Amino acid sequence: MKEITIPTAQLVYARGRAEEALHERATAAARAQFGRQVFVRAVLEISNYCRENCRYCGMRRANRSLNRFRAHHEQLAELVLRHRPDSVTDLNIQAGEDPVAVREVALPLIRTLRRESNLGISVCLGTLNTGLYEQLREAGASFYIMKFELANPARYLELESPGTLVERLQHIRQLAASGWAVSSGFIAGLPEQSAEDLEANFALAGELPLLGCSVSPFIPGDETPLSQAAMGGIDITLNCMAVLRLMRPDWVIPSVSALNLAEPGSGYRRGLRTGANLVTINLTPAEVRGDYLLYKRDRFIMTEERILSAIAAEGLVPSQQSLADFCAARKVNGAPVKKVAQPARAVP
């Protein structure tokens, strides 16, 4: 792979015609790599117990008012095997940092799905010990999502993000080295986030052995210490997504549901218009979904109808290939992007 320039943060602040040109370049890069195919994944949120205390997340352990739950793997298996949408090729199993849920819910669920379906299986379960990582892979999961959140170690500590940044990055590299396909990601628009912070996010993403990366807008979450902070802007988030696409045309980059919180009604489609090539349908049972408090209790739930409508409106089509098969075909984790002396110029 040729050396790729890591763009400077000035691109993130592009507006008007410069922003349009940035998005058009990102879309063209995605189309050249993936055509009009978009991966369609479902997500199950299996537990909102969490041992971490992130200041931007409503599931933080200090939130004593939250009704905690762990789903039952038999119910979830029935839901996925009998009632999943036809468009879904992959499933992501997600939770707060809850090793109990990994052992009691995720592992038996994955074993059942591997035995009775051909779904690709992703997990987003936080930092675990080596033994649990190995058990998850042996059960049938192949794709691990672990966001580094932000690349500024001091701010990472201030925001009480999981463990330390050094530990988080060690786990990401360990997962990739042991055979997992790994995706990471960061938050755009956090309070006091600087241009230098954004450049550090891009540089760190480029250095890690990833097959994908996401950008989530900062949403001031209910029941968090940052509930009164200003929301991260939709433009900064979309521009970060475009920058990542230009850095790595071969990456899997999702259009996250929080885009519709940052810009109700159009944010999600704008994500697809900015080089995203992965969408996610929420299958979490309605009776517990409201307590999976990443941001707001009033969530924007991405149903199959909403997902397929957004895909069609942007002239895209659901991929027939699963994300898991795509990653397996790549054989190796994505090569790191090398930082070069002369950064990219802003889009004129």
Disulfide bonds with the S-S distance in Angstrom:
none
